[in-house]
Structures are given as C-alpha cells and as structure tokens.
Amino acid sequence: MLDIICNKDYLNIKLLENNIFYNQLNLEAIKSYLDSKGKKSIKSSLSKFHSSNKASILIGSLYLVGEYIKEYK
C-alpha cells in the first residue's frame, strides 16, 4: 500500500503519532521507509485528522478504524 501511495505526487501523507492504538507500528519505521522513497510526511493525530476539511482517507488496521469510529462517532 505504501508503494502505491509513494507513486502519487499529489498525495500528502500524515502519520499518526505513536501509541494512538494497540500494537501500532513505530512511526519512525514508516517515516524511514517513506524517506527512502523520497516521499515527505508529517506527524499528526486522530483529532487533527478528524477536524481536517480536506478529502482524506484513514488507512490502517481494522483496530485503528474501530478506534477512530469509537472516538468520533
């Protein structure tokens, strides 16, 4: 999935801060991979994601999506 995202120049990537959900992959591991592909990213939070007025897609585990729904439904 990250390879597909990296190939789209018009996409902005925001990585969720560490420890937002159970067994989350370390933010630095993903950031390091994106950096190696030349793709910039910034750190964000679920609340910033939720309050954004831009079209966005939350990509992650079903657990992450469930946590988002539970928090903001």
mmJSON file of the N, C-alpha and C atoms, coordinates in Angstrom:
{"data_MODEL":{"atom_site":{
"group_PDB":["ATOM","ATOM","ATOM","ATOM","ATOM","ATOM","ATOM","ATOM","ATOM","ATOM","ATOM","ATOM","ATOM","ATOM","ATOM","ATOM","ATOM","ATOM","ATOM","ATOM","ATOM","ATOM","ATOM","ATOM","ATOM","ATOM","ATOM","ATOM","ATOM","ATOM","ATOM","ATOM","ATOM","ATOM","ATOM","ATOM","ATOM","ATOM","ATOM","ATOM","ATOM","ATOM","ATOM","ATOM","ATOM","ATOM","ATOM","ATOM","ATOM","ATOM","ATOM","ATOM","ATOM","ATOM","ATOM","ATOM","ATOM","ATOM","ATOM","ATOM","ATOM","ATOM","ATOM","ATOM","ATOM","ATOM","ATOM","ATOM","ATOM","ATOM","ATOM","ATOM","ATOM","ATOM","ATOM","ATOM","ATOM","ATOM","ATOM","ATOM","ATOM","ATOM","ATOM","ATOM","ATOM","ATOM","ATOM","ATOM","ATOM","ATOM","ATOM","ATOM","ATOM","ATOM","ATOM","ATOM","ATOM","ATOM","ATOM","ATOM","ATOM","ATOM","ATOM","ATOM","ATOM","ATOM","ATOM","ATOM","ATOM","ATOM","ATOM","ATOM","ATOM","ATOM","ATOM","ATOM","ATOM","ATOM","ATOM","ATOM","ATOM","ATOM","ATOM","ATOM","ATOM","ATOM","ATOM","ATOM","ATOM","ATOM","ATOM","ATOM","ATOM","ATOM","ATOM","ATOM","ATOM","ATOM","ATOM","ATOM","ATOM","ATOM","ATOM","ATOM","ATOM","ATOM","ATOM","ATOM","ATOM","ATOM","ATOM","ATOM","ATOM","ATOM","ATOM","ATOM","ATOM","ATOM","ATOM","ATOM","ATOM","ATOM","ATOM","ATOM","ATOM","ATOM","ATOM","ATOM","ATOM","ATOM","ATOM","ATOM","ATOM","ATOM","ATOM","ATOM","ATOM","ATOM","ATOM","ATOM","ATOM","ATOM","ATOM","ATOM","ATOM","ATOM","ATOM","ATOM","ATOM","ATOM","ATOM","ATOM","ATOM","ATOM","ATOM","ATOM","ATOM","ATOM","ATOM","ATOM","ATOM","ATOM","ATOM","ATOM","ATOM","ATOM","ATOM","ATOM","ATOM","ATOM","ATOM","ATOM","ATOM","ATOM","ATOM","ATOM","ATOM","ATOM","ATOM"],
"id":[1,2,3,4,5,6,7,8,9,10,11,12,13,14,15,16,17,18,19,20,21,22,23,24,25,26,27,28,29,30,31,32,33,34,35,36,37,38,39,40,41,42,43,44,45,46,47,48,49,50,51,52,53,54,55,56,57,58,59,60,61,62,63,64,65,66,67,68,69,70,71,72,73,74,75,76,77,78,79,80,81,82,83,84,85,86,87,88,89,90,91,92,93,94,95,96,97,98,99,100,101,102,103,104,105,106,107,108,109,110,111,112,113,114,115,116,117,118,119,120,121,122,123,124,125,126,127,128,129,130,131,132,133,134,135,136,137,138,139,140,141,142,143,144,145,146,147,148,149,150,151,152,153,154,155,156,157,158,159,160,161,162,163,164,165,166,167,168,169,170,171,172,173,174,175,176,177,178,179,180,181,182,183,184,185,186,187,188,189,190,191,192,193,194,195,196,197,198,199,200,201,202,203,204,205,206,207,208,209,210,211,212,213,214,215,216,217,218,219],
"type_symbol":["N","C","C","N","C","C","N","C","C","N","C","C","N","C","C","N","C","C","N","C","C","N","C","C","N","C","C","N","C","C","N","C","C","N","C","C","N","C","C","N","C","C","N","C","C","N","C","C","N","C","C","N","C","C","N","C","C","N","C","C","N","C","C","N","C","C","N","C","C","N","C","C","N","C","C","N","C","C","N","C","C","N","C","C","N","C","C","N","C","C","N","C","C","N","C","C","N","C","C","N","C","C","N","C","C","N","C","C","N","C","C","N","C","C","N","C","C","N","C","C","N","C","C","N","C","C","N","C","C","N","C","C","N","C","C","N","C","C","N","C","C","N","C","C","N","C","C","N","C","C","N","C","C","N","C","C","N","C","C","N","C","C","N","C","C","N","C","C","N","C","C","N","C","C","N","C","C","N","C","C","N","C","C","N","C","C","N","C","C","N","C","C","N","C","C","N","C","C","N","C","C","N","C","C","N","C","C","N","C","C","N","C","C","N","C","C","N","C","C"],
"label_atom_id":["N","CA","C","N","CA","C","N","CA","C","N","CA","C","N","CA","C","N","CA","C","N","CA","C","N","CA","C","N","CA","C","N","CA","C","N","CA","C","N","CA","C","N","CA","C","N","CA","C","N","CA","C","N","CA","C","N","CA","C","N","CA","C","N","CA","C","N","CA","C","N","CA","C","N","CA","C","N","CA","C","N","CA","C","N","CA","C","N","CA","C","N","CA","C","N","CA","C","N","CA","C","N","CA","C","N","CA","C","N","CA","C","N","CA","C","N","CA","C","N","CA","C","N","CA","C","N","CA","C","N","CA","C","N","CA","C","N","CA","C","N","CA","C","N","CA","C","N","CA","C","N","CA","C","N","CA","C","N","CA","C","N","CA","C","N","CA","C","N","CA","C","N","CA","C","N","CA","C","N","CA","C","N","CA","C","N","CA","C","N","CA","C","N","CA","C","N","CA","C","N","CA","C","N","CA","C","N","CA","C","N","CA","C","N","CA","C","N","CA","C","N","CA","C","N","CA","C","N","CA","C","N","CA","C","N","CA","C","N","CA","C","N","CA","C","N","CA","C","N","CA","C","N","CA","C"],
"label_alt_id":[null,null,null,null,null,null,null,null,null,null,null,null,null,null,null,null,null,null,null,null,null,null,null,null,null,null,null,null,null,null,null,null,null,null,null,null,null,null,null,null,null,null,null,null,null,null,null,null,null,null,null,null,null,null,null,null,null,null,null,null,null,null,null,null,null,null,null,null,null,null,null,null,null,null,null,null,null,null,null,null,null,null,null,null,null,null,null,null,null,null,null,null,null,null,null,null,null,null,null,null,null,null,null,null,null,null,null,null,null,null,null,null,null,null,null,null,null,null,null,null,null,null,null,null,null,null,null,null,null,null,null,null,null,null,null,null,null,null,null,null,null,null,null,null,null,null,null,null,null,null,null,null,null,null,null,null,null,null,null,null,null,null,null,null,null,null,null,null,null,null,null,null,null,null,null,null,null,null,null,null,null,null,null,null,null,null,null,null,null,null,null,null,null,null,null,null,null,null,null,null,null,null,null,null,null,null,null,null,null,null,null,null,null,null,null,null,null,null,null],
"label_comp_id":["MET","MET","MET","LEU","LEU","LEU","ASP","ASP","ASP","ILE","ILE","ILE","ILE","ILE","ILE","CYS","CYS","CYS","ASN","ASN","ASN","LYS","LYS","LYS","ASP","ASP","ASP","TYR","TYR","TYR","LEU","LEU","LEU","ASN","ASN","ASN","ILE","ILE","ILE","LYS","LYS","LYS","LEU","LEU","LEU","LEU","LEU","LEU","GLU","GLU","GLU","ASN","ASN","ASN","ASN","ASN","ASN","ILE","ILE","ILE","PHE","PHE","PHE","TYR","TYR","TYR","ASN","ASN","ASN","GLN","GLN","GLN","LEU","LEU","LEU","ASN","ASN","ASN","LEU","LEU","LEU","GLU","GLU","GLU","ALA","ALA","ALA","ILE","ILE","ILE","LYS","LYS","LYS","SER","SER","SER","TYR","TYR","TYR","LEU","LEU","LEU","ASP","ASP","ASP","SER","SER","SER","LYS","LYS","LYS","GLY","GLY","GLY","LYS","LYS","LYS","LYS","LYS","LYS","SER","SER","SER","ILE","ILE","ILE","LYS","LYS","LYS","SER","SER","SER","SER","SER","SER","LEU","LEU","LEU","SER","SER","SER","LYS","LYS","LYS","PHE","PHE","PHE","HIS","HIS","HIS","SER","SER","SER","SER","SER","SER","ASN","ASN","ASN","LYS","LYS","LYS","ALA","ALA","ALA","SER","SER","SER","ILE","ILE","ILE","LEU","LEU","LEU","ILE","ILE","ILE","GLY","GLY","GLY","SER","SER","SER","LEU","LEU","LEU","TYR","TYR","TYR","LEU","LEU","LEU","VAL","VAL","VAL","GLY","GLY","GLY","GLU","GLU","GLU","TYR","TYR","TYR","ILE","ILE","ILE","LYS","LYS","LYS","GLU","GLU","GLU","TYR","TYR","TYR","LYS","LYS","LYS"],
"label_asym_id":["A","A","A","A","A","A","A","A","A","A","A","A","A","A","A","A","A","A","A","A","A","A","A","A","A","A","A","A","A","A","A","A","A","A","A","A","A","A","A","A","A","A","A","A","A","A","A","A","A","A","A","A","A","A","A","A","A","A","A","A","A","A","A","A","A","A","A","A","A","A","A","A","A","A","A","A","A","A","A","A","A","A","A","A","A","A","A","A","A","A","A","A","A","A","A","A","A","A","A","A","A","A","A","A","A","A","A","A","A","A","A","A","A","A","A","A","A","A","A","A","A","A","A","A","A","A","A","A","A","A","A","A","A","A","A","A","A","A","A","A","A","A","A","A","A","A","A","A","A","A","A","A","A","A","A","A","A","A","A","A","A","A","A","A","A","A","A","A","A","A","A","A","A","A","A","A","A","A","A","A","A","A","A","A","A","A","A","A","A","A","A","A","A","A","A","A","A","A","A","A","A","A","A","A","A","A","A","A","A","A","A","A","A","A","A","A","A","A","A"],
"label_entity_id":["1","1","1","1","1","1","1","1","1","1","1","1","1","1","1","1","1","1","1","1","1","1","1","1","1","1","1","1","1","1","1","1","1","1","1","1","1","1","1","1","1","1","1","1","1","1","1","1","1","1","1","1","1","1","1","1","1","1","1","1","1","1","1","1","1","1","1","1","1","1","1","1","1","1","1","1","1","1","1","1","1","1","1","1","1","1","1","1","1","1","1","1","1","1","1","1","1","1","1","1","1","1","1","1","1","1","1","1","1","1","1","1","1","1","1","1","1","1","1","1","1","1","1","1","1","1","1","1","1","1","1","1","1","1","1","1","1","1","1","1","1","1","1","1","1","1","1","1","1","1","1","1","1","1","1","1","1","1","1","1","1","1","1","1","1","1","1","1","1","1","1","1","1","1","1","1","1","1","1","1","1","1","1","1","1","1","1","1","1","1","1","1","1","1","1","1","1","1","1","1","1","1","1","1","1","1","1","1","1","1","1","1","1","1","1","1","1","1","1"],
"label_seq_id":[1,1,1,2,2,2,3,3,3,4,4,4,5,5,5,6,6,6,7,7,7,8,8,8,9,9,9,10,10,10,11,11,11,12,12,12,13,13,13,14,14,14,15,15,15,16,16,16,17,17,17,18,18,18,19,19,19,20,20,20,21,21,21,22,22,22,23,23,23,24,24,24,25,25,25,26,26,26,27,27,27,28,28,28,29,29,29,30,30,30,31,31,31,32,32,32,33,33,33,34,34,34,35,35,35,36,36,36,37,37,37,38,38,38,39,39,39,40,40,40,41,41,41,42,42,42,43,43,43,44,44,44,45,45,45,46,46,46,47,47,47,48,48,48,49,49,49,50,50,50,51,51,51,52,52,52,53,53,53,54,54,54,55,55,55,56,56,56,57,57,57,58,58,58,59,59,59,60,60,60,61,61,61,62,62,62,63,63,63,64,64,64,65,65,65,66,66,66,67,67,67,68,68,68,69,69,69,70,70,70,71,71,71,72,72,72,73,73,73],
"pdbx_PDB_ins_code":[null,null,null,null,null,null,null,null,null,null,null,null,null,null,null,null,null,null,null,null,null,null,null,null,null,null,null,null,null,null,null,null,null,null,null,null,null,null,null,null,null,null,null,null,null,null,null,null,null,null,null,null,null,null,null,null,null,null,null,null,null,null,null,null,null,null,null,null,null,null,null,null,null,null,null,null,null,null,null,null,null,null,null,null,null,null,null,null,null,null,null,null,null,null,null,null,null,null,null,null,null,null,null,null,null,null,null,null,null,null,null,null,null,null,null,null,null,null,null,null,null,null,null,null,null,null,null,null,null,null,null,null,null,null,null,null,null,null,null,null,null,null,null,null,null,null,null,null,null,null,null,null,null,null,null,null,null,null,null,null,null,null,null,null,null,null,null,null,null,null,null,null,null,null,null,null,null,null,null,null,null,null,null,null,null,null,null,null,null,null,null,null,null,null,null,null,null,null,null,null,null,null,null,null,null,null,null,null,null,null,null,null,null,null,null,null,null,null,null],
"Cartn_x":[0.828,0.0,0.877,1.937,2.805,3.481,3.832,4.448,3.487,2.225,1.225,1.085,1.001,0.868,2.096,3.27,4.505,4.567,3.9,3.924,2.986,2.186,1.239,1.788,2.287,2.906,1.932,0.665,-0.319,-0.835,-0.454,-0.935,-0.014,-0.61,0.121,-0.068,1.002,0.942,1.119,0.166,0.257,0.287,1.307,1.484,0.958,0.232,-0.332,0.755,0.666,1.602,1.661,2.791,2.946,1.958,1.616,0.779,-0.662,-1.189,-2.596,-3.479,-2.985,-3.769,-2.869,-3.485,-2.791,-1.865,-0.642,0.33,0.626,0.634,0.89,2.34,2.551,3.897,4.554,5.812,6.521,6.562,6.221,6.174,7.493,8.611,9.92,10.205,9.683,9.899,9.212,8.009,7.28,7.917,8.268,8.895,10.21,10.988,12.261,12.028,11.019,10.689,10.257,9.384,8.919,10.079,10.956,12.127,12.998,13.168,13.992,13.385,12.071,11.374,11.232,11.754,11.685,10.32,9.509,8.162,8.153,7.74,7.671,6.42,6.523,5.379,5.48,4.349,4.339,3.58,3.892,3.232,1.908,0.885,-0.436,-1.104,-2.339,-3.119,-4.489,-5.21,-6.57,-7.468,-7.287,-8.144,-7.883,-6.623,-6.318,-6.892,-6.796,-7.382,-8.881,-9.526,-10.979,-11.415,-10.648,-11.049,-10.636,-9.922,-9.481,-10.668,-10.645,-11.69,-11.331,-10.152,-9.695,-10.177,-10.359,-10.69,-9.541,-9.851,-8.819,-9.255,-8.271,-8.529,-7.673,-8.294,-7.579,-7.234,-5.959,-5.51,-4.804,-5.213,-4.575,-5.319,-5.06,-5.69,-7.158,-7.908,-9.307,-9.407,-8.421,-8.41,-8.332,-7.455,-7.327,-8.638,-9.239,-10.511,-11.57,-11.602,-12.543,-12.32,-11.056,-10.735,-11.204,-11.045,-11.48,-13.0,-13.698,-15.165,-15.649,-15.02,-15.413,-15.201,-14.126,-13.806,-14.666,-14.997,-15.616,-17.021,-17.63,-18.984,-20.019],
"Cartn_y":[-1.189,0.0,1.259,1.257,2.435,2.704,1.643,1.838,2.547,2.183,2.825,4.296,4.564,5.947,6.771,6.181,6.909,7.325,6.604,6.916,8.049,8.525,9.603,10.906,11.765,13.018,13.97,13.894,14.84,14.479,13.326,12.917,13.43,13.926,14.304,13.2,12.814,11.725,12.281,11.957,12.304,11.002,10.845,9.646,9.904,8.939,9.096,8.987,9.846,9.827,8.436,8.1,6.798,6.629,5.388,4.98,5.466,5.667,6.027,4.783,3.667,2.443,1.254,0.159,-1.05,-1.611,-1.923,-2.614,-1.839,-0.543,0.322,0.194,0.12,0.124,1.459,1.414,2.623,3.637,4.861,5.957,6.112,5.974,6.161,5.105,3.891,2.844,3.216,3.713,4.118,5.363,6.331,7.559,7.255,6.363,5.979,5.366,4.513,3.91,4.982,5.878,6.933,7.839,8.167,8.981,8.302,6.982,6.25,6.272,6.473,6.556,7.999,8.951,10.358,10.99,10.392,10.907,11.589,12.842,13.588,13.191,13.294,13.009,13.903,14.072,14.827,14.031,14.321,13.65,14.35,13.569,14.123,13.313,13.669,12.943,12.63,11.75,11.438,12.66,13.5,14.686,15.658,15.815,16.667,16.068,14.747,14.072,14.335,14.185,14.348,15.781,16.748,18.142,18.723,17.962,18.452,18.624,19.688,19.939,19.381,18.81,18.261,16.819,16.399,14.992,14.138,13.135,12.314,10.864,9.997,8.574,8.104,7.425,6.844,5.409,5.132,3.8,3.159,1.953,1.242,-0.033,-0.577,-1.825,-1.594,-2.674,-2.574,-2.05,-2.355,-1.86,-0.33,0.239,1.688,2.319,1.772,2.305,2.216,1.106,0.956,1.989,2.264,3.286,4.662,4.942,6.221,6.339,5.313,5.335,5.488,4.744,4.813,6.221,6.873,8.209,9.31,9.202,10.33,10.07,8.972,8.673,9.468],
"Cartn_z":[0.0,0.0,0.0,0.801,0.845,-0.496,-1.222,-2.538,-3.491,-3.457,-4.312,-3.929,-2.638,-2.161,-2.545,-2.439,-2.754,-4.221,-5.091,-6.518,-6.901,-5.984,-6.263,-5.692,-6.555,-6.111,-5.442,-5.794,-5.278,-3.878,-3.355,-2.035,-0.933,0.122,1.329,2.356,3.004,3.976,5.38,6.24,7.651,8.443,9.251,10.058,11.459,11.99,13.333,14.391,15.374,16.493,17.104,17.686,18.341,19.491,19.777,20.917,20.836,19.631,19.488,19.564,19.053,19.1,19.398,19.802,20.264,19.192,19.582,18.737,17.447,17.522,16.365,15.925,14.62,14.083,14.424,14.822,15.221,14.088,14.413,13.448,12.703,13.393,12.773,11.712,11.869,10.866,9.554,9.641,8.434,7.828,8.673,8.192,7.478,8.014,7.401,6.018,5.901,4.612,3.61,4.027,3.134,2.706,3.636,3.316,2.259,2.385,1.422,0.023,-0.056,-1.343,-1.824,-1.033,-1.408,-1.177,-0.311,-0.036,1.324,1.36,2.615,3.395,4.705,5.581,6.807,7.475,8.723,9.778,11.036,12.15,12.433,12.755,13.028,14.14,14.443,15.449,14.877,15.546,15.098,15.161,16.171,16.272,15.125,14.718,13.568,12.291,12.168,11.004,10.955,12.091,12.164,11.84,12.272,12.091,10.729,9.92,8.618,7.672,6.896,5.899,4.53,4.397,3.121,2.978,1.741,1.489,2.002,2.829,3.46,3.527,3.576,3.755,4.928,5.879,7.017,6.643,6.514,6.121,7.306,7.644,8.742,9.053,10.21,10.622,10.957,11.012,11.428,12.853,13.662,15.028,15.036,14.2,14.106,13.656,12.627,12.135,13.225,13.955,15.07,16.156,16.474,17.478,17.01,15.731,15.188,15.292,14.887,14.939,16.38,17.295,18.705,19.272,18.873,19.402,18.794,17.505,16.824,16.262,16.619,16.145,16.895],
"occupancy":[1.0,1.0,1.0,1.0,1.0,1.0,1.0,1.0,1.0,1.0,1.0,1.0,1.0,1.0,1.0,1.0,1.0,1.0,1.0,1.0,1.0,1.0,1.0,1.0,1.0,1.0,1.0,1.0,1.0,1.0,1.0,1.0,1.0,1.0,1.0,1.0,1.0,1.0,1.0,1.0,1.0,1.0,1.0,1.0,1.0,1.0,1.0,1.0,1.0,1.0,1.0,1.0,1.0,1.0,1.0,1.0,1.0,1.0,1.0,1.0,1.0,1.0,1.0,1.0,1.0,1.0,1.0,1.0,1.0,1.0,1.0,1.0,1.0,1.0,1.0,1.0,1.0,1.0,1.0,1.0,1.0,1.0,1.0,1.0,1.0,1.0,1.0,1.0,1.0,1.0,1.0,1.0,1.0,1.0,1.0,1.0,1.0,1.0,1.0,1.0,1.0,1.0,1.0,1.0,1.0,1.0,1.0,1.0,1.0,1.0,1.0,1.0,1.0,1.0,1.0,1.0,1.0,1.0,1.0,1.0,1.0,1.0,1.0,1.0,1.0,1.0,1.0,1.0,1.0,1.0,1.0,1.0,1.0,1.0,1.0,1.0,1.0,1.0,1.0,1.0,1.0,1.0,1.0,1.0,1.0,1.0,1.0,1.0,1.0,1.0,1.0,1.0,1.0,1.0,1.0,1.0,1.0,1.0,1.0,1.0,1.0,1.0,1.0,1.0,1.0,1.0,1.0,1.0,1.0,1.0,1.0,1.0,1.0,1.0,1.0,1.0,1.0,1.0,1.0,1.0,1.0,1.0,1.0,1.0,1.0,1.0,1.0,1.0,1.0,1.0,1.0,1.0,1.0,1.0,1.0,1.0,1.0,1.0,1.0,1.0,1.0,1.0,1.0,1.0,1.0,1.0,1.0,1.0,1.0,1.0,1.0,1.0,1.0,1.0,1.0,1.0,1.0,1.0,1.0],
"B_iso_or_equiv":[0.0,0.0,0.0,0.0,0.0,0.0,0.0,0.0,0.0,0.0,0.0,0.0,0.0,0.0,0.0,0.0,0.0,0.0,0.0,0.0,0.0,0.0,0.0,0.0,0.0,0.0,0.0,0.0,0.0,0.0,0.0,0.0,0.0,0.0,0.0,0.0,0.0,0.0,0.0,0.0,0.0,0.0,0.0,0.0,0.0,0.0,0.0,0.0,0.0,0.0,0.0,0.0,0.0,0.0,0.0,0.0,0.0,0.0,0.0,0.0,0.0,0.0,0.0,0.0,0.0,0.0,0.0,0.0,0.0,0.0,0.0,0.0,0.0,0.0,0.0,0.0,0.0,0.0,0.0,0.0,0.0,0.0,0.0,0.0,0.0,0.0,0.0,0.0,0.0,0.0,0.0,0.0,0.0,0.0,0.0,0.0,0.0,0.0,0.0,0.0,0.0,0.0,0.0,0.0,0.0,0.0,0.0,0.0,0.0,0.0,0.0,0.0,0.0,0.0,0.0,0.0,0.0,0.0,0.0,0.0,0.0,0.0,0.0,0.0,0.0,0.0,0.0,0.0,0.0,0.0,0.0,0.0,0.0,0.0,0.0,0.0,0.0,0.0,0.0,0.0,0.0,0.0,0.0,0.0,0.0,0.0,0.0,0.0,0.0,0.0,0.0,0.0,0.0,0.0,0.0,0.0,0.0,0.0,0.0,0.0,0.0,0.0,0.0,0.0,0.0,0.0,0.0,0.0,0.0,0.0,0.0,0.0,0.0,0.0,0.0,0.0,0.0,0.0,0.0,0.0,0.0,0.0,0.0,0.0,0.0,0.0,0.0,0.0,0.0,0.0,0.0,0.0,0.0,0.0,0.0,0.0,0.0,0.0,0.0,0.0,0.0,0.0,0.0,0.0,0.0,0.0,0.0,0.0,0.0,0.0,0.0,0.0,0.0,0.0,0.0,0.0,0.0,0.0,0.0],
"pdbx_formal_charge":[null,null,null,null,null,null,null,null,null,null,null,null,null,null,null,null,null,null,null,null,null,null,null,null,null,null,null,null,null,null,null,null,null,null,null,null,null,null,null,null,null,null,null,null,null,null,null,null,null,null,null,null,null,null,null,null,null,null,null,null,null,null,null,null,null,null,null,null,null,null,null,null,null,null,null,null,null,null,null,null,null,null,null,null,null,null,null,null,null,null,null,null,null,null,null,null,null,null,null,null,null,null,null,null,null,null,null,null,null,null,null,null,null,null,null,null,null,null,null,null,null,null,null,null,null,null,null,null,null,null,null,null,null,null,null,null,null,null,null,null,null,null,null,null,null,null,null,null,null,null,null,null,null,null,null,null,null,null,null,null,null,null,null,null,null,null,null,null,null,null,null,null,null,null,null,null,null,null,null,null,null,null,null,null,null,null,null,null,null,null,null,null,null,null,null,null,null,null,null,null,null,null,null,null,null,null,null,null,null,null,null,null,null,null,null,null,null,null,null],
"auth_seq_id":[1,1,1,2,2,2,3,3,3,4,4,4,5,5,5,6,6,6,7,7,7,8,8,8,9,9,9,10,10,10,11,11,11,12,12,12,13,13,13,14,14,14,15,15,15,16,16,16,17,17,17,18,18,18,19,19,19,20,20,20,21,21,21,22,22,22,23,23,23,24,24,24,25,25,25,26,26,26,27,27,27,28,28,28,29,29,29,30,30,30,31,31,31,32,32,32,33,33,33,34,34,34,35,35,35,36,36,36,37,37,37,38,38,38,39,39,39,40,40,40,41,41,41,42,42,42,43,43,43,44,44,44,45,45,45,46,46,46,47,47,47,48,48,48,49,49,49,50,50,50,51,51,51,52,52,52,53,53,53,54,54,54,55,55,55,56,56,56,57,57,57,58,58,58,59,59,59,60,60,60,61,61,61,62,62,62,63,63,63,64,64,64,65,65,65,66,66,66,67,67,67,68,68,68,69,69,69,70,70,70,71,71,71,72,72,72,73,73,73],
"auth_comp_id":["MET","MET","MET","LEU","LEU","LEU","ASP","ASP","ASP","ILE","ILE","ILE","ILE","ILE","ILE","CYS","CYS","CYS","ASN","ASN","ASN","LYS","LYS","LYS","ASP","ASP","ASP","TYR","TYR","TYR","LEU","LEU","LEU","ASN","ASN","ASN","ILE","ILE","ILE","LYS","LYS","LYS","LEU","LEU","LEU","LEU","LEU","LEU","GLU","GLU","GLU","ASN","ASN","ASN","ASN","ASN","ASN","ILE","ILE","ILE","PHE","PHE","PHE","TYR","TYR","TYR","ASN","ASN","ASN","GLN","GLN","GLN","LEU","LEU","LEU","ASN","ASN","ASN","LEU","LEU","LEU","GLU","GLU","GLU","ALA","ALA","ALA","ILE","ILE","ILE","LYS","LYS","LYS","SER","SER","SER","TYR","TYR","TYR","LEU","LEU","LEU","ASP","ASP","ASP","SER","SER","SER","LYS","LYS","LYS","GLY","GLY","GLY","LYS","LYS","LYS","LYS","LYS","LYS","SER","SER","SER","ILE","ILE","ILE","LYS","LYS","LYS","SER","SER","SER","SER","SER","SER","LEU","LEU","LEU","SER","SER","SER","LYS","LYS","LYS","PHE","PHE","PHE","HIS","HIS","HIS","SER","SER","SER","SER","SER","SER","ASN","ASN","ASN","LYS","LYS","LYS","ALA","ALA","ALA","SER","SER","SER","ILE","ILE","ILE","LEU","LEU","LEU","ILE","ILE","ILE","GLY","GLY","GLY","SER","SER","SER","LEU","LEU","LEU","TYR","TYR","TYR","LEU","LEU","LEU","VAL","VAL","VAL","GLY","GLY","GLY","GLU","GLU","GLU","TYR","TYR","TYR","ILE","ILE","ILE","LYS","LYS","LYS","GLU","GLU","GLU","TYR","TYR","TYR","LYS","LYS","LYS"],
"auth_asym_id":["A","A","A","A","A","A","A","A","A","A","A","A","A","A","A","A","A","A","A","A","A","A","A","A","A","A","A","A","A","A","A","A","A","A","A","A","A","A","A","A","A","A","A","A","A","A","A","A","A","A","A","A","A","A","A","A","A","A","A","A","A","A","A","A","A","A","A","A","A","A","A","A","A","A","A","A","A","A","A","A","A","A","A","A","A","A","A","A","A","A","A","A","A","A","A","A","A","A","A","A","A","A","A","A","A","A","A","A","A","A","A","A","A","A","A","A","A","A","A","A","A","A","A","A","A","A","A","A","A","A","A","A","A","A","A","A","A","A","A","A","A","A","A","A","A","A","A","A","A","A","A","A","A","A","A","A","A","A","A","A","A","A","A","A","A","A","A","A","A","A","A","A","A","A","A","A","A","A","A","A","A","A","A","A","A","A","A","A","A","A","A","A","A","A","A","A","A","A","A","A","A","A","A","A","A","A","A","A","A","A","A","A","A","A","A","A","A","A","A"],
"auth_atom_id":["N","CA","C","N","CA","C","N","CA","C","N","CA","C","N","CA","C","N","CA","C","N","CA","C","N","CA","C","N","CA","C","N","CA","C","N","CA","C","N","CA","C","N","CA","C","N","CA","C","N","CA","C","N","CA","C","N","CA","C","N","CA","C","N","CA","C","N","CA","C","N","CA","C","N","CA","C","N","CA","C","N","CA","C","N","CA","C","N","CA","C","N","CA","C","N","CA","C","N","CA","C","N","CA","C","N","CA","C","N","CA","C","N","CA","C","N","CA","C","N","CA","C","N","CA","C","N","CA","C","N","CA","C","N","CA","C","N","CA","C","N","CA","C","N","CA","C","N","CA","C","N","CA","C","N","CA","C","N","CA","C","N","CA","C","N","CA","C","N","CA","C","N","CA","C","N","CA","C","N","CA","C","N","CA","C","N","CA","C","N","CA","C","N","CA","C","N","CA","C","N","CA","C","N","CA","C","N","CA","C","N","CA","C","N","CA","C","N","CA","C","N","CA","C","N","CA","C","N","CA","C","N","CA","C","N","CA","C","N","CA","C","N","CA","C","N","CA","C","N","CA","C","N","CA","C"],
"pdbx_PDB_model_num":[1,1,1,1,1,1,1,1,1,1,1,1,1,1,1,1,1,1,1,1,1,1,1,1,1,1,1,1,1,1,1,1,1,1,1,1,1,1,1,1,1,1,1,1,1,1,1,1,1,1,1,1,1,1,1,1,1,1,1,1,1,1,1,1,1,1,1,1,1,1,1,1,1,1,1,1,1,1,1,1,1,1,1,1,1,1,1,1,1,1,1,1,1,1,1,1,1,1,1,1,1,1,1,1,1,1,1,1,1,1,1,1,1,1,1,1,1,1,1,1,1,1,1,1,1,1,1,1,1,1,1,1,1,1,1,1,1,1,1,1,1,1,1,1,1,1,1,1,1,1,1,1,1,1,1,1,1,1,1,1,1,1,1,1,1,1,1,1,1,1,1,1,1,1,1,1,1,1,1,1,1,1,1,1,1,1,1,1,1,1,1,1,1,1,1,1,1,1,1,1,1,1,1,1,1,1,1,1,1,1,1,1,1,1,1,1,1,1,1]
}}}
